[in-house]
């Protein structure tokens, strides 16, 4: 018998299939607007309809996946916070997205493993963290050619490149951009394993640093009892290095201020020591870079 989650996923596919048609029309309209300024007023209404369609689809998906909540308050889905809608979308479509990302990585000759918030959810809660909004995977010493093959494999599955940094590649579904798959590239060199990131292009860079043996070996695992994937053999040490007392959920956690193994680096690659920058606190869903 089909479970409620499977029904919600099938329903979501139907809704986003309709939204995909709007998306194609929207992209063609954007191209036409670039070519002719006279079409801007004419095309403003259908362009706005695309935004309305995808926005309502997200909230309707919340209504389907949380029927008891919406029965108690039918208008909740209209004013539901956007961040939490993203969490609902991850809860409904996340397993399929994770399976596609792992399959694409293996097709490219890589072994994507669970990292950061997704690994924390797997080890602590047996699935995604309640308010997480993306999927975190890691790659060890992936070169440019392998990442190129990964991009092709993800594109064949309907994913588009969202962001590319030195050690980060992010993919998103063009139809619903709320669920992001982030692949972090860890380099093992000079007696440590590290991943270099930046908050924005041209912004300050920082690194997550681990003992090299933490990422030395990977072992197979099954995420949420459904998706075959990989995790570090010493997953507990990986989580302790970043989160400290990771088995205990925290009300607020920030990926720069609270991470135990983060360090700022200068433009020349020299370490500037641990970060002391002030950042706005995020809820427990932000237990992920």
C-alpha positions, 0 to 999 in steps of 0.5 A: 500500500502506498504510504502517505509520504509516497502519495505526497511525493507523487502529488508533488511531482504532478504539481511541479510538472505543471510548474515546469511548463510555467518555467519554460514559458517564463524563460522564453519570456525573459529572453523575449524581454531582453530582445524587445523592450516593448514586450515588457508590459505585455509579458509582465502578467504571465511572468508573475503567474509563474511566480504565483504558481510555484509559490502556491505549489510549495504551500499546497505541498505543505498542506498535503504533507501536513494534513493534520496541521492544516485541518486545524488551521486551514490558512496556516499554509498561506502565511507559513514562513518561507524557511519552513516551507523549504524544510517541508520540501526537503522532507518530502523530496529530499530522499529522491534528491539525495538518491539522484545526487549519490547516483550522479556522483558514482556515475562520475567516478566519485563516492559522495558521502554524507557531511555536516548537517545531513550526516548529523541528521543521519547519526542523531535522528535517522534522517534529515534534521527537522528544519534543515533546508539543504543536502550536504555531501562531501567529496575527497580530493575530487579534481576538475575533470571529475567535477565536470563529469558530475555536473553532466550527470546532475544535469541529465537528472534535471539539476542545474549548477547554482554556485561554484567555489574553490571547494564547493559545488551546489546544484538546484532543481530549476523548477523548485529552487528551495532544495539545494544539494551542496557538495563540499570538496575536502583536500587532504594535504600537509597533515590535515583535511580541509574544505575552503569556503566563502560566504560570497564571491570575493568575501572572506574565506574560511576553512573547516579543518579535520585530522586526515584520518577522519576522512581516510576511509568511507563505509556504506550506509543507508540514509533514513532506511531507504537511500544507499550512500556513504559516510566516513568510517569515523563519522563521530569524530567528524561530527565532534570536530565541527559540532562538539557535543553533537548528540545533544541538539542545540537551539541555535548554532552558527556555521562560523561562530559556533563551529569548533574547527573553522579558521579564517584564511587570508587572500594568500592562503595564510591562516588568520586564526579562528573567526570572531565575526558576529553573525545572526543566530539561526535555528537548529536547522542551520547545523550545516554550512 
